[in-house]
Amino acid sequence: MIKYLGSKRRLVPVLGSLLQASGARTALDLFTGTTRVAQEFKRRGAHVIAVDLATYSEVFGRCWIEADADGFDHDGLADALRYLNGLRGRAGYFTEAFCIRARYVQPFNGERIDAIRDAIESDYRGTDLYPVLLTSLILAADRVDSTTGLQMAYLKAWSERSYKPVQLTAPTLIPGTGRAIRGDALDLVGELAAVDLAYVDPPYNQHRYFTNYHVWETLVRWDAPEPYGIAMKRIDSRDDATRSVFNSRRQMPVALQRIVDDLQCQVLVLSYNNESWLTREELIDMCRARGAVEVLDFDSRRYVGAQIGVHNPAGDRVGVVGSLRNVEHLVIAGERTMVSRMAAQAGRLPLPSPVAAGAGRARAVRSAR
């Protein structure tokens, strides 16, 4: 399972249930990230539009949302994976930047990644296999990396999994149809087709996905950018064009209000949490113009970085661990009968565990406005 900040892994069953209870046949996943929620919507039978600004997210969308498992060339994919897995390593930009000058994966795996990525570019660009093979490579690299999930810093010592050889496997494709769109949510919101259900999961703070996952961005673009810093970030990380208003405390509320107001959908589902810039009441007020509003609150464990981020690169403790839990809000807004039905359906689910299996259930609190 791919490591990703802000992943809705624990809430995916709830979100899928909300879609099903709404009766939606078309859905939008704005700020889709790794497309985890969009995949669930597609599995539930909806035609899904997945939108994100990240290049790697577009590749995930073309793999899991656009590709139809029922009509895909699985034999061709198997042949391609056998060929790529058989390539000998060859050191290139990736090895130098992310294995020698930084510590994303070990050099022997970096050499394999260099060779495989070159072959994908030369042999498969322009084919239906291209985004699926790129997704397979990102997943394979993620399985042998030496990070806690973020690519802004690396573990002081090589992780145990980093000693395993990188191995491409076939991503599990999903039957059905969908569309992946790369672009800024604010630029696209007025142009997107009307859908039955829109799911919005904006960034919650100043931390940028472009820098947190810069290795994936470079692996997909394959443009050998000038790197800088201990993490070997892309030089364009310093450009204003790679910054989002959703990472600005001052600009974010206005931008999110515009998204909420301009989306063409029968029902809106908005994710947020209690450690971010908008309060629960502000979220309710923001969505009130769309009709009835209900909120589901989920007690959840914070990302692992909250526990290790109190240490400096040398491993010395420089801070104090804060709260290890937060509350995830799901705000549902739309026609009253539909919203009530969706919230009631979610309330009947066995809720996702906030920690390891057997450690208890998440607490959901439902309220209406």
Protein Blocks (a to p, Z undefined) as FASTA:
>chain_A
ZZdehiaklmmmmmmmmmmmnopabdcdehklnommmmmmmmnopacddddfbfklmmmm
mmmmmpcfklccfklmmmmmmmmmmpccdddfklmmmmmmmcfbcfklmmmmmmmmmmmm
mmmgoiaklmmmmmmmmmmmmmmcccehiakbccfbdcfklmpccddddddddedddddd
dddfklmmmmpccdfbdcddddfbfbdfklmmmmmmmmmnonopadedjkopafklmpmk
lpcfklpfklmmmmmmmmmmmpccfbdcddddfkbmbdfklmmmmmmmnopadddddddd
ddfklmmmmpcfkopafbdcddfbdcddddddddfklmmmmmmmmmmpccddfbdehiac
cddddddZZ
